[in-house]
Amino acid sequence: MPKKKTTQRVRVPTVKRVANRHGYMVVRHNGADYALVPIEEIERLEDEEDLRDGQRALDRIKRGLEKTIPYEQVRRELGLA
């Protein structure tokens, strides 16, 4: 039987501490660690990850390890030209 997902309420003082510190807080629940992180920090980390992925792809293209496809060819193949 799959484990049932539950939503736990977080106490307001805990959330206020995270907001006031402009950082994160690690909490332990049932032996596991969880991080309370402002959504802006998650978005920033995702943006950084996207940038690194793009830089890696560009590097692979420059080294000849990846093939590029001209924009007009893509449009034709998708029936957009």
C-alpha positions in Angstrom: 0.0 0.0 0.0 1.5 3.4 -1.0 2.3 5.8 1.8 -0.4 8.4 2.1 0.8 12.0 1.6 -0.1 14.4 4.3 0.2 18.1 4.7 1.7 19.4 7.9 1.1 22.8 9.2 4.2 24.8 10.0 4.0 27.1 13.0 3.9 30.8 12.2 6.9 31.7 14.3 9.0 29.2 12.3 7.9 30.8 9.0 8.6 34.3 10.4 12.1 33.3 11.4 12.8 32.1 7.9 11.3 35.3 6.4 13.2 37.6 8.8 16.5 35.9 8.2 16.1 36.0 4.4 17.5 32.5 4.4 16.5 29.0 5.1 15.8 26.8 8.0 16.3 23.1 8.4 13.7 21.3 10.3 13.6 17.6 11.4 10.4 15.6 11.2 10.2 11.9 11.8 14.0 11.6 11.5 14.2 13.3 8.1 15.6 16.8 7.5 13.6 19.3 5.4 14.5 22.8 4.4 12.1 25.8 4.5 13.4 28.1 1.8 11.8 31.3 0.3 10.4 30.7 -3.1 12.6 33.4 -4.5 15.7 31.3 -3.6 14.3 28.3 -5.3 13.6 30.4 -8.5 17.2 31.8 -8.3 18.6 28.3 -8.0 16.5 27.1 -11.0 17.7 30.1 -13.1 21.4 29.3 -12.2 20.8 25.6 -13.2 19.3 26.7 -16.5 22.3 29.0 -17.2 24.8 26.2 -16.4 22.8 23.8 -18.7 23.0 26.3 -21.5 26.7 26.9 -21.0 27.4 23.2 -21.1 25.3 22.8 -24.3 27.2 25.7 -25.9 30.5 24.2 -24.9 29.5 20.8 -26.4 28.5 22.5 -29.7 31.8 24.4 -29.8 33.7 21.2 -29.3 31.7 19.5 -32.1 30.0 17.1 -29.8 26.5 18.3 -30.5 24.9 19.1 -33.8 22.8 22.2 -34.4 19.8 22.5 -36.6 19.1 25.7 -38.5 16.0 27.6 -37.4 14.3 27.5 -40.8 14.8 23.8 -41.0 13.0 23.3 -37.7 10.2 25.5 -38.8 9.8 23.5 -42.1 9.9 20.2 -40.2 7.2 21.4 -37.8 5.1 22.7 -40.7 5.5 26.3 -39.6 7.3 27.7 -42.7 
